[in-house]
Amino acid sequence: MPTKSAISFGLVYIPVSLHTATSDIDIKFNQLHKETKERIRYKKTCPNCGDEVGPEDIVKGFEYDKGRYVIVTEDDMEKIKTEKDRTIQILHFTDLNQINPIYYEKTYHAVPEPGGEKAFELLRRAMAEEGKIAIAKTVLGTKETLLALMPDENGILAETLFYEDEIKDLPKSYSRQPVADAELAMAKTLLSSMDRPFDPSIHHDEYQARLKDLISQKIAGKETVAPDSEPQNNVIDLMDALKKSVEASKAADGGVKKTRARKKAAV
C-alpha cells in the first residue's frame, strides 16, 4: 500500500503518495526437515500459558524495567505526530554529489495526488533545471526519516537516508601503495576504453538464471553440471595486465558497434 503524505517547502503544499520503487525477485528457498522433507514451521507462543498466538493477539511493548512492559498502540503513535511529521518537509536544497552513496537506503516513487500535479511539476522542473536535489524529513512508521528528493524524467524519486550515527566506520584500513605515472596513465586509458552510457536494460542477474536452470535440472532428475569457467590468475605484471585489458576492451567495443550497425542496416 502506498503511503499518503505531502511535500512542503515554504508555503507550498503538494499532496503526494510514496510507492516502493524496487522489488525483490530473487529465488526464495524454504527450510525443510532433512529426513522427512517437510517444511519447517515457526509458531509464536506465549511462554506463560503455552498457547499459540496470532497477529490479532500481539501488541507492541517497551521493556522499561526487567520483565515490566508498557504497551504502545498504533493510535498512541499517531497521536504524538505533529503536522510536520505527517508531511515531507523540505529542509534545504543541495547538489547530488554532496551525498556519499553510503547514506542511501531505499527508493520510493513520489506521485502527486489530485490537485497537486502543477506544483509537483513546478518543483520537479525547478530542481532539474538548477541541478539540485532536496533534503527533507518525515516520519515513516515509528522513525523520523531523512529523505533526498531527486528529479528525474518521470517524476521525483524519494531516497531514504541513514543518519550519520547509523553508518559504521571502515572496518579495516589499508596502506596506499605508490603508483607510477605510466601505470596511472594506462589505468586511465582502460577507463576511457570502457566508458559508455549506463543502460540498465543490458544488465541481468546471470547467477539467478543459472539457479533457475539448476532447479529445472533437479526437477527433471538430472545431474547438476558445473559451467566451464576460465581460471583467475593473480596479477604478476600490472602494466601487462592493463595493456591486455585495454586491447580486450577495444575488441569487445568494436563487436558491439558492429552489432548495432547491423541492426540499424536491417531496419
Helices and strands as residue ranges (DSSP letters): E 3-9, E 12-20, G 55-57, E 60-65, E 68-72, H 74-79, E 88-94, G 96-98, G 101-103, E 104-112, H 117-130, E 133-140, E 143-151, E 156-161, G 164-166, H 181-193, G 200-202, H 206-219, H 238-266
